[in-house]
């Protein structure tokens, strides 16, 4: 049942001269969504590069992921081609839902040393 749907989705994503987009964007963003569900307030160290300078900075996971999502939405609205932005957005949303479900069912466990999960933030616990 899922195979025909996947084929239909691939056939609709033809941004460059009738080429089908195949990649792992949705899967990678699904993992990112799980990170957002399980570790939203964790700090992430980022490495940045400019023309003649480089450095590091620290930001919360939810901020980085939200900025990434906003870029996908902006590029989707602009109509940029060559990237399956709906796969990015859908993968991220699916990852958040799966992450929340796994936390709710107890399939993903956190320790007392971990920051709050998105489920704990929503419920107002911990």
Backbone atoms as SQL, in Angstrom:
CREATE TABLE atoms (id INTEGER PRIMARY KEY, chain TEXT, resi INTEGER, resn TEXT, atom TEXT, x REAL, y REAL, z REAL);
INSERT INTO atoms VALUES
  (1, 'A', 1, 'UNK', 'N', 0.814, -1.185, 0.000),
  (2, 'A', 1, 'UNK', 'CA', 0.000, 0.000, 0.000),
  (3, 'A', 1, 'UNK', 'C', 0.869, 1.264, 0.000),
  (4, 'A', 2, 'UNK', 'N', 1.974, 1.233, 0.722),
  (5, 'A', 2, 'UNK', 'CA', 2.820, 2.426, 0.783),
  (6, 'A', 2, 'UNK', 'C', 3.662, 2.594, -0.481),
  (7, 'A', 3, 'UNK', 'N', 3.982, 1.501, -1.163),
  (8, 'A', 3, 'UNK', 'CA', 4.822, 1.579, -2.368),
  (9, 'A', 3, 'UNK', 'C', 4.149, 2.405, -3.469),
  (10, 'A', 4, 'UNK', 'N', 2.871, 2.154, -3.806),
  (11, 'A', 4, 'UNK', 'CA', 2.250, 3.006, -4.834),
  (12, 'A', 4, 'UNK', 'C', 2.224, 4.485, -4.440),
  (13, 'A', 5, 'UNK', 'N', 2.000, 4.769, -3.166),
  (14, 'A', 5, 'UNK', 'CA', 1.998, 6.157, -2.707),
  (15, 'A', 5, 'UNK', 'C', 3.387, 6.775, -2.870),
  (16, 'A', 6, 'UNK', 'N', 4.423, 6.020, -2.519),
  (17, 'A', 6, 'UNK', 'CA', 5.796, 6.524, -2.653),
  (18, 'A', 6, 'UNK', 'C', 6.128, 6.786, -4.119),
  (19, 'A', 7, 'UNK', 'N', 5.719, 5.900, -4.998),
  (20, 'A', 7, 'UNK', 'CA', 5.985, 6.083, -6.430),
  (21, 'A', 7, 'UNK', 'C', 5.252, 7.317, -6.938),
  (22, 'A', 8, 'UNK', 'N', 3.996, 7.489, -6.533),
  (23, 'A', 8, 'UNK', 'CA', 3.226, 8.668, -6.935),
  (24, 'A', 8, 'UNK', 'C', 3.888, 9.947, -6.445),
  (25, 'A', 9, 'UNK', 'N', 4.366, 9.925, -5.208),
  (26, 'A', 9, 'UNK', 'CA', 5.039, 11.094, -4.653),
  (27, 'A', 9, 'UNK', 'C', 6.307, 11.405, -5.443),
  (28, 'A', 10, 'UNK', 'N', 7.084, 10.384, -5.763),
  (29, 'A', 10, 'UNK', 'CA', 8.304, 10.600, -6.546),
  (30, 'A', 10, 'UNK', 'C', 7.984, 11.167, -7.920),
  (31, 'A', 11, 'UNK', 'N', 6.913, 10.690, -8.536),
  (32, 'A', 11, 'UNK', 'CA', 6.562, 11.178, -9.864),
  (33, 'A', 11, 'UNK', 'C', 6.109, 12.632, -9.838),
  (34, 'A', 12, 'UNK', 'N', 5.557, 13.082, -8.736),
  (35, 'A', 12, 'UNK', 'CA', 5.111, 14.473, -8.634),
  (36, 'A', 12, 'UNK', 'C', 6.268, 15.424, -8.385),
  (37, 'A', 13, 'UNK', 'N', 7.374, 14.939, -7.849),
  (38, 'A', 13, 'UNK', 'CA', 8.546, 15.773, -7.548),
  (39, 'A', 13, 'UNK', 'C', 9.483, 15.759, -8.751),
  (40, 'A', 14, 'UNK', 'N', 9.182, 16.557, -9.778),
  (41, 'A', 14, 'UNK', 'CA', 10.002, 16.608, -10.984),
  (42, 'A', 14, 'UNK', 'C', 10.422, 18.041, -11.277),
  (43, 'A', 15, 'UNK', 'N', 11.291, 18.611, -10.454),
  (44, 'A', 15, 'UNK', 'CA', 11.602, 20.019, -10.633),
  (45, 'A', 15, 'UNK', 'C', 12.566, 20.337, -11.771),
  (46, 'A', 16, 'UNK', 'N', 13.426, 19.406, -12.164),
  (47, 'A', 16, 'UNK', 'CA', 14.457, 19.723, -13.151),
  (48, 'A', 16, 'UNK', 'C', 14.267, 18.825, -14.368),
  (49, 'A', 17, 'UNK', 'N', 13.719, 19.370, -15.414),
  (50, 'A', 17, 'UNK', 'CA', 13.599, 18.683, -16.698),
  (51, 'A', 17, 'UNK', 'C', 13.092, 17.246, -16.545),
  (52, 'A', 18, 'UNK', 'N', 12.028, 17.078, -15.797),
  (53, 'A', 18, 'UNK', 'CA', 11.390, 15.770, -15.596),
  (54, 'A', 18, 'UNK', 'C', 12.271, 14.743, -14.900),
  (55, 'A', 19, 'UNK', 'N', 13.225, 15.188, -14.118),
  (56, 'A', 19, 'UNK', 'CA', 14.041, 14.279, -13.318),
  (57, 'A', 19, 'UNK', 'C', 13.308, 14.013, -12.018),
  (58, 'A', 20, 'UNK', 'N', 13.397, 12.808, -11.539),
  (59, 'A', 20, 'UNK', 'CA', 12.795, 12.453, -10.257),
  (60, 'A', 20, 'UNK', 'C', 13.827, 12.692, -9.168),
  (61, 'A', 21, 'UNK', 'N', 13.390, 13.311, -8.076),
  (62, 'A', 21, 'UNK', 'CA', 14.288, 13.559, -6.959),
  (63, 'A', 21, 'UNK', 'C', 14.326, 12.325, -6.073),
  (64, 'A', 22, 'UNK', 'N', 15.526, 11.817, -5.854),
  (65, 'A', 22, 'UNK', 'CA', 15.706, 10.685, -4.955),
  (66, 'A', 22, 'UNK', 'C', 16.807, 11.070, -3.976),
  (67, 'A', 23, 'UNK', 'N', 16.522, 10.923, -2.709),
  (68, 'A', 23, 'UNK', 'CA', 17.521, 11.277, -1.720),
  (69, 'A', 23, 'UNK', 'C', 17.055, 10.889, -0.339),
  (70, 'A', 24, 'UNK', 'N', 17.846, 11.259, 0.616),
  (71, 'A', 24, 'UNK', 'CA', 17.559, 10.900, 2.008),
  (72, 'A', 24, 'UNK', 'C', 17.097, 12.106, 2.814),
  (73, 'A', 25, 'UNK', 'N', 16.680, 13.165, 2.137),
  (74, 'A', 25, 'UNK', 'CA', 16.307, 14.402, 2.841),
  (75, 'A', 25, 'UNK', 'C', 15.209, 14.182, 3.872),
  (76, 'A', 26, 'UNK', 'N', 14.163, 13.467, 3.502),
  (77, 'A', 26, 'UNK', 'CA', 13.071, 13.214, 4.433),
  (78, 'A', 26, 'UNK', 'C', 13.526, 12.390, 5.619),
  (79, 'A', 27, 'UNK', 'N', 14.383, 11.409, 5.366),
  (80, 'A', 27, 'UNK', 'CA', 14.876, 10.556, 6.455),
  (81, 'A', 27, 'UNK', 'C', 15.780, 11.345, 7.401),
  (82, 'A', 28, 'UNK', 'N', 16.665, 12.136, 6.851),
  (83, 'A', 28, 'UNK', 'CA', 17.563, 12.947, 7.688),
  (84, 'A', 28, 'UNK', 'C', 16.745, 13.931, 8.519),
  (85, 'A', 29, 'UNK', 'N', 15.758, 14.557, 7.908),
  (86, 'A', 29, 'UNK', 'CA', 14.913, 15.483, 8.651),
  (87, 'A', 29, 'UNK', 'C', 14.022, 14.750, 9.644),
  (88, 'A', 30, 'UNK', 'N', 13.707, 13.491, 9.388),
  (89, 'A', 30, 'UNK', 'CA', 12.988, 12.685, 10.373),
  (90, 'A', 30, 'UNK', 'C', 13.811, 12.485, 11.628),
  (91, 'A', 31, 'UNK', 'N', 15.098, 12.196, 11.459),
  (92, 'A', 31, 'UNK', 'CA', 15.998, 12.079, 12.613),
  (93, 'A', 31, 'UNK', 'C', 16.091, 13.425, 13.329),
  (94, 'A', 32, 'UNK', 'N', 16.144, 14.498, 12.562),
  (95, 'A', 32, 'UNK', 'CA', 16.178, 15.840, 13.154),
  (96, 'A', 32, 'UNK', 'C', 14.910, 16.094, 13.968),
  (97, 'A', 33, 'UNK', 'N', 13.766, 15.636, 13.471),
  (98, 'A', 33, 'UNK', 'CA', 12.510, 15.776, 14.212),
  (99, 'A', 33, 'UNK', 'C', 12.524, 15.001, 15.517),
  (100, 'A', 34, 'UNK', 'N', 13.130, 13.818, 15.502),
  (101, 'A', 34, 'UNK', 'CA', 13.247, 13.046, 16.743),
  (102, 'A', 34, 'UNK', 'C', 14.147, 13.782, 17.735),
  (103, 'A', 35, 'UNK', 'N', 15.225, 14.370, 17.242),
  (104, 'A', 35, 'UNK', 'CA', 16.096, 15.173, 18.114),
  (105, 'A', 35, 'UNK', 'C', 15.300, 16.327, 18.719),
  (106, 'A', 36, 'UNK', 'N', 14.464, 16.968, 17.920),
  (107, 'A', 36, 'UNK', 'CA', 13.634, 18.063, 18.431),
  (108, 'A', 36, 'UNK', 'C', 12.679, 17.572, 19.509),
  (109, 'A', 37, 'UNK', 'N', 12.135, 16.374, 19.358),
  (110, 'A', 37, 'UNK', 'CA', 11.203, 15.834, 20.353),
  (111, 'A', 37, 'UNK', 'C', 11.916, 15.420, 21.640),
  (112, 'A', 38, 'UNK', 'N', 13.104, 14.844, 21.522),
  (113, 'A', 38, 'UNK', 'CA', 13.778, 14.271, 22.690),
  (114, 'A', 38, 'UNK', 'C', 14.728, 15.269, 23.354),
  (115, 'A', 39, 'UNK', 'N', 15.410, 16.093, 22.574),
  (116, 'A', 39, 'UNK', 'CA', 16.431, 16.994, 23.119),
  (117, 'A', 39, 'UNK', 'C', 16.237, 18.442, 22.657),
  (118, 'A', 40, 'UNK', 'N', 15.070, 19.037, 22.809),
  (119, 'A', 40, 'UNK', 'CA', 14.847, 20.372, 22.239),
  (120, 'A', 40, 'UNK', 'C', 15.678, 21.482, 22.880),
  (121, 'A', 41, 'UNK', 'N', 16.002, 21.353, 24.157),
  (122, 'A', 41, 'UNK', 'CA', 16.728, 22.439, 24.829),
  (123, 'A', 41, 'UNK', 'C', 18.221, 22.175, 24.976),
  (124, 'A', 42, 'UNK', 'N', 18.700, 21.075, 24.425),
  (125, 'A', 42, 'UNK', 'CA', 20.137, 20.813, 24.491),
  (126, 'A', 42, 'UNK', 'C', 20.908, 21.848, 23.688),
  (127, 'A', 43, 'UNK', 'N', 22.103, 22.145, 24.162),
  (128, 'A', 43, 'UNK', 'CA', 22.978, 23.076, 23.446),
  (129, 'A', 43, 'UNK', 'C', 23.749, 22.320, 22.370),
  (130, 'A', 44, 'UNK', 'N', 23.886, 22.968, 21.219),
  (131, 'A', 44, 'UNK', 'CA', 24.603, 22.388, 20.086),
  (132, 'A', 44, 'UNK', 'C', 25.695, 23.369, 19.682),
  (133, 'A', 45, 'UNK', 'N', 26.912, 22.874, 19.546),
  (134, 'A', 45, 'UNK', 'CA', 28.030, 23.725, 19.125),
  (135, 'A', 45, 'UNK', 'C', 28.072, 23.730, 17.600),
  (136, 'A', 46, 'UNK', 'N', 28.083, 24.914, 17.037),
  (137, 'A', 46, 'UNK', 'CA', 28.108, 25.097, 15.590),
  (138, 'A', 46, 'UNK', 'C', 29.455, 25.659, 15.162),
  (139, 'A', 47, 'UNK', 'N', 29.945, 25.181, 14.046),
  (140, 'A', 47, 'UNK', 'CA', 31.168, 25.718, 13.446),
  (141, 'A', 47, 'UNK', 'C', 30.730, 26.589, 12.277),
  (142, 'A', 48, 'UNK', 'N', 31.250, 27.810, 12.210),
  (143, 'A', 48, 'UNK', 'CA', 30.906, 28.696, 11.108),
  (144, 'A', 48, 'UNK', 'C', 32.158, 29.126, 10.366),
  (145, 'A', 49, 'UNK', 'N', 31.983, 29.381, 9.080),
  (146, 'A', 49, 'UNK', 'CA', 33.085, 29.819, 8.228),
  (147, 'A', 49, 'UNK', 'C', 32.655, 31.071, 7.484),
  (148, 'A', 50, 'UNK', 'N', 33.536, 32.018, 7.396),
  (149, 'A', 50, 'UNK', 'CA', 33.352, 33.188, 6.547),
  (150, 'A', 50, 'UNK', 'C', 34.517, 33.200, 5.563),
  (151, 'A', 51, 'UNK', 'N', 34.653, 34.236, 4.817),
  (152, 'A', 51, 'UNK', 'CA', 35.692, 34.260, 3.786),
  (153, 'A', 51, 'UNK', 'C', 37.078, 34.065, 4.383),
  (154, 'A', 52, 'UNK', 'N', 37.427, 34.828, 5.405),
  (155, 'A', 52, 'UNK', 'CA', 38.763, 34.697, 5.985),
  (156, 'A', 52, 'UNK', 'C', 38.729, 34.388, 7.476),
  (157, 'A', 53, 'UNK', 'N', 37.562, 34.109, 8.016),
  (158, 'A', 53, 'UNK', 'CA', 37.435, 33.843, 9.450),
  (159, 'A', 53, 'UNK', 'C', 36.612, 32.588, 9.674),
  (160, 'A', 54, 'UNK', 'N', 36.785, 32.021, 10.828),
  (161, 'A', 54, 'UNK', 'CA', 35.991, 30.871, 11.241),
  (162, 'A', 54, 'UNK', 'C', 35.859, 30.909, 12.753),
  (163, 'A', 55, 'UNK', 'N', 34.911, 30.186, 13.270),
  (164, 'A', 55, 'UNK', 'CA', 34.734, 30.161, 14.708),
  (165, 'A', 55, 'UNK', 'C', 33.652, 29.178, 15.108),
  (166, 'A', 56, 'UNK', 'N', 33.283, 29.223, 16.363),
  (167, 'A', 56, 'UNK', 'CA', 32.214, 28.370, 16.859),
  (168, 'A', 56, 'UNK', 'C', 31.225, 29.216, 17.658),
  (169, 'A', 57, 'UNK', 'N', 30.042, 28.707, 17.767),
  (170, 'A', 57, 'UNK', 'CA', 29.015, 29.327, 18.585),
  (171, 'A', 57, 'UNK', 'C', 28.120, 28.216, 19.134),
  (172, 'A', 58, 'UNK', 'N', 27.330, 28.541, 20.123),
  (173, 'A', 58, 'UNK', 'CA', 26.450, 27.552, 20.742),
  (174, 'A', 58, 'UNK', 'C', 25.015, 28.052, 20.654),
  (175, 'A', 59, 'UNK', 'N', 24.087, 27.141, 20.317),
  (176, 'A', 59, 'UNK', 'CA', 22.667, 27.483, 20.255),
  (177, 'A', 59, 'UNK', 'C', 21.853, 26.274, 20.707),
  (178, 'A', 60, 'UNK', 'N', 20.635, 26.518, 21.118),
  (179, 'A', 60, 'UNK', 'CA', 19.726, 25.444, 21.507),
  (180, 'A', 60, 'UNK', 'C', 19.259, 24.697, 20.253),
  (181, 'A', 61, 'UNK', 'N', 19.025, 23.400, 20.412),
  (182, 'A', 61, 'UNK', 'CA', 18.614, 22.564, 19.280),
  (183, 'A', 61, 'UNK', 'C', 17.335, 23.091, 18.637),
  (184, 'A', 62, 'UNK', 'N', 16.353, 23.502, 19.452),
  (185, 'A', 62, 'UNK', 'CA', 15.078, 23.945, 18.876),
  (186, 'A', 62, 'UNK', 'C', 15.255, 25.192, 18.023),
  (187, 'A', 63, 'UNK', 'N', 16.215, 26.040, 18.361),
  (188, 'A', 63, 'UNK', 'CA', 16.444, 27.255, 17.571),
  (189, 'A', 63, 'UNK', 'C', 17.022, 26.888, 16.210),
  (190, 'A', 64, 'UNK', 'N', 18.020, 26.028, 16.216),
  (191, 'A', 64, 'UNK', 'CA', 18.659, 25.613, 14.958),
  (192, 'A', 64, 'UNK', 'C', 17.648, 24.921, 14.050),
  (193, 'A', 65, 'UNK', 'N', 16.862, 24.019, 14.617),
  (194, 'A', 65, 'UNK', 'CA', 15.893, 23.262, 13.813),
  (195, 'A', 65, 'UNK', 'C', 14.788, 24.179, 13.297),
  (196, 'A', 66, 'UNK', 'N', 14.355, 25.143, 14.094),
  (197, 'A', 66, 'UNK', 'CA', 13.331, 26.088, 13.645),
  (198, 'A', 66, 'UNK', 'C', 13.844, 26.949, 12.499),
  (199, 'A', 67, 'UNK', 'N', 15.081, 27.405, 12.594),
  (200, 'A', 67, 'UNK', 'CA', 15.672, 28.194, 11.504),
  (201, 'A', 67, 'UNK', 'C', 15.754, 27.353, 10.236),
  (202, 'A', 68, 'UNK', 'N', 16.167, 26.097, 10.370),
  (203, 'A', 68, 'UNK', 'CA', 16.238, 25.180, 9.216),
  (204, 'A', 68, 'UNK', 'C', 14.862, 25.035, 8.573),
  (205, 'A', 69, 'UNK', 'N', 13.820, 24.847, 9.401),
  (206, 'A', 69, 'UNK', 'CA', 12.454, 24.710, 8.900),
  (207, 'A', 69, 'UNK', 'C', 12.008, 25.988, 8.193),
  (208, 'A', 70, 'UNK', 'N', 12.311, 27.137, 8.772),
  (209, 'A', 70, 'UNK', 'CA', 11.937, 28.404, 8.144),
  (210, 'A', 70, 'UNK', 'C', 12.606, 28.581, 6.781),
  (211, 'A', 71, 'UNK', 'N', 13.873, 28.189, 6.669),
  (212, 'A', 71, 'UNK', 'CA', 14.548, 28.249, 5.365),
  (213, 'A', 71, 'UNK', 'C', 13.843, 27.351, 4.350),
  (214, 'A', 72, 'UNK', 'N', 13.466, 26.145, 4.763),
  (215, 'A', 72, 'UNK', 'CA', 12.741, 25.244, 3.855),
  (216, 'A', 72, 'UNK', 'C', 11.424, 25.867, 3.406),
  (217, 'A', 73, 'UNK', 'N', 10.693, 26.462, 4.335),
  (218, 'A', 73, 'UNK', 'CA', 9.407, 27.080, 4.000),
  (219, 'A', 73, 'UNK', 'C', 9.608, 28.266, 3.062),
  (220, 'A', 74, 'UNK', 'N', 10.612, 29.083, 3.334),
  (221, 'A', 74, 'UNK', 'CA', 10.891, 30.235, 2.467),
  (222, 'A', 74, 'UNK', 'C', 11.235, 29.782, 1.059),
  (223, 'A', 75, 'UNK', 'N', 12.137, 28.802, 0.936),
  (224, 'A', 75, 'UNK', 'CA', 12.528, 28.321, -0.395),
  (225, 'A', 75, 'UNK', 'C', 11.353, 27.668, -1.107),
  (226, 'A', 76, 'UNK', 'N', 10.471, 27.015, -0.361),
  (227, 'A', 76, 'UNK', 'CA', 9.280, 26.409, -0.952),
  (228, 'A', 76, 'UNK', 'C', 8.357, 27.498, -1.498),
  (229, 'A', 77, 'UNK', 'N', 8.150, 28.555, -0.725),
  (230, 'A', 77, 'UNK', 'CA', 7.280, 29.653, -1.155),
  (231, 'A', 77, 'UNK', 'C', 7.870, 30.376, -2.369),
  (232, 'A', 78, 'UNK', 'N', 9.179, 30.588, -2.339),
  (233, 'A', 78, 'UNK', 'CA', 9.845, 31.264, -3.463),
  (234, 'A', 78, 'UNK', 'C', 9.739, 30.427, -4.740),
  (235, 'A', 79, 'UNK', 'N', 9.678, 29.111, -4.571),
  (236, 'A', 79, 'UNK', 'CA', 9.579, 28.236, -5.730),
  (237, 'A', 79, 'UNK', 'C', 10.921, 27.723, -6.214),
  (238, 'A', 80, 'UNK', 'N', 11.905, 27.683, -5.317),
  (239, 'A', 80, 'UNK', 'CA', 13.222, 27.168, -5.692),
  (240, 'A', 80, 'UNK', 'C', 13.099, 25.711, -6.141),
  (241, 'A', 81, 'UNK', 'N', 13.897, 25.343, -7.101),
  (242, 'A', 81, 'UNK', 'CA', 13.823, 23.998, -7.665),
  (243, 'A', 81, 'UNK', 'C', 15.067, 23.188, -7.331),
  (244, 'A', 82, 'UNK', 'N', 14.940, 21.879, -7.460),
  (245, 'A', 82, 'UNK', 'CA', 16.074, 20.998, -7.287),
  (246, 'A', 82, 'UNK', 'C', 16.166, 20.360, -5.913),
  (247, 'A', 83, 'UNK', 'N', 15.289, 20.749, -4.990),
  (248, 'A', 83, 'UNK', 'CA', 15.276, 20.182, -3.644),
  (249, 'A', 83, 'UNK', 'C', 13.832, 19.845, -3.297),
  (250, 'A', 84, 'UNK', 'N', 13.625, 18.683, -2.704),
  (251, 'A', 84, 'UNK', 'CA', 12.283, 18.259, -2.304),
  (252, 'A', 84, 'UNK', 'C', 11.954, 18.851, -0.933),
  (253, 'A', 85, 'UNK', 'N', 11.565, 20.120, -0.933),
  (254, 'A', 85, 'UNK', 'CA', 11.297, 20.808, 0.340),
  (255, 'A', 85, 'UNK', 'C', 10.154, 20.160, 1.107),
  (256, 'A', 86, 'UNK', 'N', 9.155, 19.639, 0.404),
  (257, 'A', 86, 'UNK', 'CA', 8.068, 18.950, 1.104),
  (258, 'A', 86, 'UNK', 'C', 8.580, 17.697, 1.800),
  (259, 'A', 87, 'UNK', 'N', 9.589, 17.054, 1.239),
  (260, 'A', 87, 'UNK', 'CA', 10.190, 15.888, 1.912),
  (261, 'A', 87, 'UNK', 'C', 10.881, 16.327, 3.192),
  (262, 'A', 88, 'UNK', 'N', 11.553, 17.465, 3.162),
  (263, 'A', 88, 'UNK', 'CA', 12.191, 18.000, 4.367),
  (264, 'A', 88, 'UNK', 'C', 11.143, 18.265, 5.447),
  (265, 'A', 89, 'UNK', 'N', 10.100, 18.994, 5.076),
  (266, 'A', 89, 'UNK', 'CA', 9.065, 19.388, 6.040),
  (267, 'A', 89, 'UNK', 'C', 8.304, 18.166, 6.552),
  (268, 'A', 90, 'UNK', 'N', 7.938, 17.277, 5.651),
  (269, 'A', 90, 'UNK', 'CA', 7.218, 16.064, 6.050),
  (270, 'A', 90, 'UNK', 'C', 8.061, 15.150, 6.913),
  (271, 'A', 91, 'UNK', 'N', 9.337, 15.014, 6.585),
  (272, 'A', 91, 'UNK', 'CA', 10.233, 14.192, 7.399),
  (273, 'A', 91, 'UNK', 'C', 10.397, 14.750, 8.793),
  (274, 'A', 92, 'UNK', 'N', 10.546, 16.066, 8.892),
  (275, 'A', 92, 'UNK', 'CA', 10.678, 16.713, 10.197),
  (276, 'A', 92, 'UNK', 'C', 9.417, 16.507, 11.031),
  (277, 'A', 93, 'UNK', 'N', 8.256, 16.732, 10.422),
  (278, 'A', 93, 'UNK', 'CA', 6.992, 16.552, 11.141),
  (279, 'A', 93, 'UNK', 'C', 6.810, 15.099, 11.581),
  (280, 'A', 94, 'UNK', 'N', 7.105, 14.171, 10.698),
  (281, 'A', 94, 'UNK', 'CA', 6.985, 12.751, 11.047),
  (282, 'A', 94, 'UNK', 'C', 7.944, 12.388, 12.171),
  (283, 'A', 95, 'UNK', 'N', 9.155, 12.916, 12.140),
  (284, 'A', 95, 'UNK', 'CA', 10.129, 12.644, 13.190),
  (285, 'A', 95, 'UNK', 'C', 9.671, 13.158, 14.550),
  (286, 'A', 96, 'UNK', 'N', 9.081, 14.356, 14.571),
  (287, 'A', 96, 'UNK', 'CA', 8.572, 14.904, 15.834),
  (288, 'A', 96, 'UNK', 'C', 7.449, 14.013, 16.369),
  (289, 'A', 97, 'UNK', 'N', 6.525, 13.625, 15.496),
  (290, 'A', 97, 'UNK', 'CA', 5.411, 12.768, 15.924),
  (291, 'A', 97, 'UNK', 'C', 5.925, 11.424, 16.431),
  (292, 'A', 98, 'UNK', 'N', 6.848, 10.814, 15.701),
  (293, 'A', 98, 'UNK', 'CA', 7.406, 9.525, 16.122),
  (294, 'A', 98, 'UNK', 'C', 8.169, 9.676, 17.430),
  (295, 'A', 99, 'UNK', 'N', 8.946, 10.748, 17.556),
  (296, 'A', 99, 'UNK', 'CA', 9.682, 10.989, 18.795),
  (297, 'A', 99, 'UNK', 'C', 8.749, 11.151, 19.985),
  (298, 'A', 100, 'UNK', 'N', 7.689, 11.937, 19.826),
  (299, 'A', 100, 'UNK', 'CA', 6.720, 12.128, 20.906),
  (300, 'A', 100, 'UNK', 'C', 6.014, 10.820, 21.254),
  (301, 'A', 101, 'UNK', 'N', 5.660, 10.040, 20.235),
  (302, 'A', 101, 'UNK', 'CA', 5.018, 8.742, 20.469),
  (303, 'A', 101, 'UNK', 'C', 5.945, 7.803, 21.233),
  (304, 'A', 102, 'UNK', 'N', 7.202, 7.751, 20.833),
  (305, 'A', 102, 'UNK', 'CA', 8.172, 6.888, 21.511),
  (306, 'A', 102, 'UNK', 'C', 8.401, 7.319, 22.950),
  (307, 'A', 103, 'UNK', 'N', 8.427, 8.622, 23.195),
  (308, 'A', 103, 'UNK', 'CA', 8.559, 9.115, 24.568),
  (309, 'A', 103, 'UNK', 'C', 7.329, 8.755, 25.390),
  (310, 'A', 104, 'UNK', 'N', 6.151, 8.934, 24.797),
  (311, 'A', 104, 'UNK', 'CA', 4.898, 8.638, 25.493),
  (312, 'A', 104, 'UNK', 'C', 4.804, 7.160, 25.858),
  (313, 'A', 105, 'UNK', 'N', 5.212, 6.289, 24.944),
  (314, 'A', 105, 'UNK', 'CA', 5.144, 4.847, 25.162),
  (315, 'A', 105, 'UNK', 'C', 6.283, 4.332, 26.033),
  (316, 'A', 106, 'UNK', 'N', 7.292, 5.163, 26.297),
  (317, 'A', 106, 'UNK', 'CA', 8.429, 4.735, 27.088),
  (318, 'A', 106, 'UNK', 'C', 9.468, 3.974, 26.298),
  (319, 'A', 107, 'UNK', 'N', 9.403, 4.079, 24.976),
  (320, 'A', 107, 'UNK', 'CA', 10.375, 3.387, 24.123),
  (321, 'A', 107, 'UNK', 'C', 11.690, 4.151, 24.047),
  (322, 'A', 108, 'UNK', 'N', 11.652, 5.435, 24.335),
  (323, 'A', 108, 'UNK', 'CA', 12.861, 6.248, 24.466),
  (324, 'A', 108, 'UNK', 'C', 12.883, 6.733, 25.910),
  (325, 'A', 109, 'UNK', 'N', 13.959, 6.428, 26.605),
  (326, 'A', 109, 'UNK', 'CA', 14.076, 6.817, 28.000),
  (327, 'A', 109, 'UNK', 'C', 15.136, 7.898, 28.141),
  (328, 'A', 110, 'UNK', 'N', 14.891, 8.833, 29.028),
  (329, 'A', 110, 'UNK', 'CA', 15.875, 9.861, 29.320),
  (330, 'A', 110, 'UNK', 'C', 16.285, 9.726, 30.782),
  (331, 'A', 111, 'UNK', 'N', 17.411, 10.303, 31.115),
  (332, 'A', 111, 'UNK', 'CA', 17.893, 10.254, 32.493),
  (333, 'A', 111, 'UNK', 'C', 17.594, 11.586, 33.179),
  (334, 'A', 112, 'UNK', 'N', 17.818, 11.629, 34.465),
  (335, 'A', 112, 'UNK', 'CA', 17.621, 12.875, 35.197),
  (336, 'A', 112, 'UNK', 'C', 18.604, 13.953, 34.752),
  (337, 'A', 113, 'UNK', 'N', 19.743, 13.530, 34.205),
  (338, 'A', 113, 'UNK', 'CA', 20.740, 14.492, 33.749),
  (339, 'A', 113, 'UNK', 'C', 20.342, 15.149, 32.423),
  (340, 'A', 114, 'UNK', 'N', 19.408, 14.541, 31.692),
  (341, 'A', 114, 'UNK', 'CA', 18.972, 15.108, 30.411),
  (342, 'A', 114, 'UNK', 'C', 18.103, 16.335, 30.633),
  (343, 'A', 115, 'UNK', 'N', 18.113, 17.232, 29.656),
  (344, 'A', 115, 'UNK', 'CA', 17.195, 18.370, 29.686),
  (345, 'A', 115, 'UNK', 'C', 15.778, 17.880, 29.431),
  (346, 'A', 116, 'UNK', 'N', 14.811, 18.775, 29.550),
  (347, 'A', 116, 'UNK', 'CA', 13.421, 18.417, 29.310),
  (348, 'A', 116, 'UNK', 'C', 13.211, 17.986, 27.858),
  (349, 'A', 117, 'UNK', 'N', 12.334, 17.000, 27.675),
  (350, 'A', 117, 'UNK', 'CA', 11.916, 16.607, 26.341),
  (351, 'A', 117, 'UNK', 'C', 10.769, 17.501, 25.892),
  (352, 'A', 118, 'UNK', 'N', 10.442, 17.473, 24.620),
  (353, 'A', 118, 'UNK', 'CA', 9.316, 18.239, 24.130),
  (354, 'A', 118, 'UNK', 'C', 8.016, 17.765, 24.779),
  (355, 'A', 119, 'UNK', 'N', 7.900, 16.470, 25.028),
  (356, 'A', 119, 'UNK', 'CA', 6.714, 15.932, 25.694),
  (357, 'A', 119, 'UNK', 'C', 6.597, 16.485, 27.105),
  (358, 'A', 120, 'UNK', 'N', 7.699, 16.574, 27.828),
  (359, 'A', 120, 'UNK', 'CA', 7.685, 17.143, 29.176),
  (360, 'A', 120, 'UNK', 'C', 7.354, 18.631, 29.149),
  (361, 'A', 121, 'UNK', 'N', 7.830, 19.325, 28.131),
  (362, 'A', 121, 'UNK', 'CA', 7.519, 20.747, 27.992),
  (363, 'A', 121, 'UNK', 'C', 6.018, 20.924, 27.734),
  (364, 'A', 122, 'UNK', 'N', 5.469, 20.092, 26.842),
  (365, 'A', 122, 'UNK', 'CA', 4.038, 20.184, 26.518),
  (366, 'A', 122, 'UNK', 'C', 3.188, 19.859, 27.742),
  (367, 'A', 123, 'UNK', 'N', 3.566, 18.807, 28.465),
  (368, 'A', 123, 'UNK', 'CA', 2.803, 18.394, 29.656),
  (369, 'A', 123, 'UNK', 'C', 3.095, 19.257, 30.867),
  (370, 'A', 124, 'UNK', 'N', 4.193, 19.995, 30.861),
  (371, 'A', 124, 'UNK', 'CA', 4.576, 20.823, 32.001),
  (372, 'A', 124, 'UNK', 'C', 5.122, 20.011, 33.161),
  (373, 'A', 125, 'UNK', 'N', 5.812, 18.906, 32.866),
  (374, 'A', 125, 'UNK', 'CA', 6.374, 18.056, 33.918),
  (375, 'A', 125, 'UNK', 'C', 7.888, 18.206, 33.989),
  (376, 'A', 126, 'UNK', 'N', 8.492, 17.552, 34.971),
  (377, 'A', 126, 'UNK', 'CA', 9.929, 17.500, 35.264),
  (378, 'A', 126, 'UNK', 'C', 10.412, 18.765, 35.799);
